[in-house]
Amino acid sequence: MKRFEGKTILVTGGAGDIGLATAKSFASEGAKIALVDIKGLDGAVAQLQSFGTKVMGFGCDVTSYESVDKTVTEIVEEFGSIDLLFNNAGIQGEFEMLHRYPVEDFHRVIEVNLIGAFHVLRAVSAHMVKQGGGVIVNTASMAGVDGPVNMAAYGASKFAMIGLTQTAAKDLAPFGIRVNSISPGFMGPGFMWDRQVDLQASVGSQYYDSDRSVVVKQMIGAVPLRRYGLIEEIPPTVMYLMSDDSSYITGVNIKLSGGI
Ligand SMILES: NC(=O)c1ccc[n+]([C@@H]2O[C@H](COP(=O)([O-])OP(=O)(O)OC[C@H]3O[C@@H](n4cnc5c(N)ncnc54)[C@H](O)[C@@H]3O)[C@@H](O)[C@H]2O)c1
């Protein structure tokens, strides 16, 4: 018996590393997949087709509530319901010391990671309330647990994501909707790992060397398990939180951090 047979999951950031890997895991357990991203989704949809469940891509910028609301309506029309939400789209923003942090970038990161995530939560939960239940997992970050250096906007957005998760869990509990978050630490290989190593090296702060290969050692050296997490190590936790195995868990943040 596949765990998510008959369920539809909406995955934002579905063209990205974590979104696509998670969508694949859910498809392998029978879920129908609605991918949402600002980037083209044809490649991701093609990769999911071999699982034999329904899969569709929806272009949408989560910073526009109008666009999110329209997309959610389209998905409900196409799939009949949205049972599960992986609210995962996000950007890292610039890497810079606080006193030099680009103001426009701070606004942009909050706009995507926090306001965008709220838009998706707002629109999907309104549907789930009508439907009589659902499960939501938000992607926060270890940057939302312990303030990261040179990442003021990202850290602030992810702290807020964990707070939003706690409030959403309380507000939506009466409607049979559970809401939790995951906080990955250093994960790779992938776009965000490469980018953060390069950019931390370029900041010139006291925390990281300017040589990329030294930065890798510094980051891994801060992880008790002494390696970065694999992207594929994330979906099993999302699936646990979405399944009935976690039926009494809501409002928690699970750290996938190798012990950080
Ligand atoms: N990879 C890591 O090391 C790591 C660690 C902790 C948390 N995270 C979080 O995991 C999530 C996924 O990250 P990833 O590693 O897969 O990165 P990624 O860049 O591969 O994927 C992020 C996706 O979000 C999409 N996106 C960005 N802005 C959007 C917008 N306005 N509207 C719709 N879609 C938008 C991007 O196009 C991209 O496909 C993010 O929220 C990120 O902050 C990642």
The ligand as a Gaussian input file, in Angstrom:
#p B3LYP/6-31G(d) Opt

LIG

0 1
 N       19.710000      23.800000       0.010000
 C       19.971000      24.169000       1.259000
 O       21.111000      24.066000       1.726000
 C       18.873000      24.684000       2.131000
 C       19.088000      24.721000       3.511000
 C       18.074000      25.213000       4.330000
 C       16.882000      25.628000       3.786000
 N       16.712000      25.599000       2.435000
 C       15.425000      26.068000       1.914000
 O       14.871000      25.053000       1.115000
 C       14.014000      25.628000       0.142000
 C       14.358000      25.053000      -1.220000
 O       15.721000      25.344000      -1.498000
 P       16.594000      24.572000      -2.604000
 O       17.863000      24.194000      -1.984000
 O       15.760000      23.555000      -3.285000
 O       16.914000      25.802000      -3.575000
 P       16.606000      25.987000      -5.134000
 O       17.111000      27.336000      -5.481000
 O       17.113000      24.806000      -5.877000
 O       15.005000      25.962000      -5.161000
 C       14.206000      27.049000      -4.750000
 C       13.083000      27.199000      -5.760000
 O       12.224000      28.274000      -5.344000
 C       11.819000      28.956000      -6.534000
 N       11.400000      30.336000      -6.262000
 C       12.208000      31.368000      -5.902000
 N       11.491000      32.500000      -5.852000
 C       10.208000      32.180000      -6.173000
 C        9.011000      32.937000      -6.302000
 N        8.977000      34.266000      -6.093000
 N        7.872000      32.287000      -6.645000
 C        7.896000      30.959000      -6.897000
 N        9.014000      30.194000      -6.809000
 C       10.159000      30.797000      -6.446000
 C       13.075000      28.941000      -7.401000
 O       12.785000      29.235000      -8.760000
 C       13.621000      27.558000      -7.171000
 O       13.167000      26.627000      -8.125000
 C       14.185000      27.139000       0.256000
 O       13.132000      27.690000       1.013000
 C       15.492000      27.273000       1.005000
 O       15.577000      28.485000       1.710000
 C       17.667000      25.128000       1.603000

